[in-house]
Amino acid sequence: QVQLVESGGGLVQAGGSLRLSCAASGSISSFSLMGWFRQAPGKEREFVAAITWSDGSASYGDSVKGRFTIPRDNAKNTMSLQMNSLKPEDTAIYYCTASSRTRIFWTNFPRQDVYDYWGQGTQVTVSS
């Protein structure tokens, strides 16, 4: 059974940086796609970023473009989310997710139903 475990959340001031990590119980390279979503209180879950494991192509939600990046590290079997220039509106629970499906077109990366596995989430709070 695949398990995804997020870490690295916490409290940071606006303008600061945080790096989230996602560790998988199995081989992370077995996934075709990995990504991050977030959910703020009272709001729907929102796509943040995703990366294809075959060629490292990344896609980002409009609200985080230019501020967040999604590095991968096959050697450490982890995926990360580097968050820079954080804003109070970035406050949310961040979820790691993964898909083992093939041929996911990039326009479908923001769809939650293309992902098979989800972590429990890690809280990120940005103070103003």
C-alpha positions as CSV (number, residue, x, y, z in Angstrom):
1,Q,0.0,0.0,0.0
2,V,1.4,3.3,-1.0
3,Q,1.7,6.0,1.6
4,L,2.6,9.6,1.1
5,V,3.8,11.7,4.1
6,E,4.3,15.4,4.0
7,S,6.6,17.4,6.2
8,G,8.1,20.9,6.5
9,G,5.0,22.9,7.2
10,G,4.9,25.6,9.8
11,L,4.5,29.3,10.5
12,V,6.4,31.9,8.5
13,Q,6.2,35.6,8.0
14,A,5.0,37.1,4.7
15,G,7.8,37.3,2.2
16,G,9.5,34.3,3.7
17,S,10.2,30.8,2.4
18,L,9.3,27.3,3.3
19,R,10.2,23.9,1.7
20,L,7.7,21.1,2.0
21,S,8.7,17.5,1.4
22,C,6.7,14.4,0.4
23,A,8.1,11.0,1.1
24,A,6.6,7.9,-0.5
25,S,6.6,4.4,1.1
26,G,7.3,2.8,-2.3
27,S,9.5,3.8,-5.2
28,I,8.7,7.3,-6.1
29,S,9.8,6.7,-9.7
30,S,6.9,4.3,-10.1
31,F,4.6,7.3,-10.2
32,S,3.9,9.0,-13.5
33,L,2.9,12.3,-11.9
34,M,3.2,13.9,-8.5
35,G,1.8,17.1,-7.3
36,W,0.6,19.4,-4.5
37,F,-2.8,20.7,-3.7
38,R,-3.9,23.0,-0.9
39,Q,-7.0,23.8,0.9
40,A,-7.7,26.9,2.9
41,P,-10.4,27.1,5.5
42,G,-13.8,27.5,3.9
43,K,-12.4,27.0,0.4
44,E,-12.2,24.2,-2.1
45,R,-9.0,22.3,-2.6
46,E,-6.8,24.1,-5.1
47,F,-4.1,22.9,-7.5
48,V,-0.7,24.2,-6.7
49,A,1.9,22.3,-8.8
50,A,2.7,19.0,-10.4
51,I,5.6,17.3,-12.1
52,T,5.9,14.4,-14.5
53,W,8.5,11.8,-13.4
54,S,9.5,10.8,-16.9
55,D,10.9,14.1,-18.0
56,G,10.5,16.5,-15.1
57,S,8.0,18.7,-16.8
58,A,6.3,20.9,-14.2
59,S,3.0,22.8,-14.1
60,Y,1.9,25.4,-11.7
61,G,-1.3,27.0,-10.5
62,D,-1.7,30.7,-11.5
63,S,-1.6,31.9,-7.9
64,V,1.8,30.4,-7.3
65,K,3.6,30.8,-10.6
66,G,7.0,32.5,-10.3
67,R,7.0,31.9,-6.5
68,F,6.8,28.1,-6.1
69,T,8.9,25.4,-7.7
70,I,8.6,21.6,-7.5
71,P,12.0,20.0,-7.3
72,R,12.4,16.2,-7.4
73,D,15.0,14.0,-6.0
74,N,14.9,10.4,-7.2
75,A,17.9,9.5,-5.1
76,K,16.2,10.4,-1.9
77,N,12.8,9.2,-3.0
78,T,11.2,12.5,-2.2
79,M,9.4,15.3,-3.9
80,S,9.5,18.8,-2.6
81,L,7.7,22.1,-2.9
82,Q,9.9,25.2,-2.6
83,M,7.7,28.1,-1.6
84,N,9.2,31.6,-1.9
85,S,7.7,35.1,-1.4
86,L,4.9,33.7,0.7
87,K,1.8,35.6,1.2
88,P,-0.9,35.4,3.9
89,E,-3.3,34.0,1.2
90,D,-0.9,31.0,0.8
91,T,-2.1,29.8,4.3
92,A,-3.6,26.4,3.9
93,I,-3.2,22.7,4.4
94,Y,-0.9,21.4,1.7
95,Y,-1.4,17.9,0.3
96,C,1.0,15.7,-1.6
97,T,-0.5,13.5,-4.2
98,A,0.6,11.0,-6.8
99,S,-0.7,9.2,-9.8
100,S,0.4,5.9,-11.4
101,R,-1.8,6.4,-14.5
102,T,-0.2,6.8,-17.9
103,R,-0.8,9.4,-20.6
104,I,-2.1,12.2,-18.4
105,F,-2.4,15.3,-20.6
106,W,-0.9,18.3,-18.9
107,T,-4.2,20.2,-19.0
108,N,-5.6,17.6,-16.7
109,F,-2.9,18.0,-14.0
110,P,-5.2,20.3,-11.9
111,R,-7.9,17.7,-11.8
112,Q,-8.0,15.9,-8.5
113,D,-9.5,12.7,-10.0
114,V,-6.3,11.9,-12.0
115,Y,-4.5,11.3,-8.8
116,D,-4.6,7.9,-7.0
117,Y,-2.8,8.6,-3.7
118,W,-3.0,11.4,-1.2
119,G,-1.1,12.4,1.9
120,Q,-2.6,13.6,5.2
121,G,-1.5,17.1,4.7
122,T,0.7,19.6,6.4
123,Q,-0.3,23.0,7.7
124,V,1.3,26.2,6.3
125,T,0.5,29.5,8.0
126,V,1.8,32.8,6.6
127,S,1.5,35.8,9.0
128,S,1.2,39.3,7.7
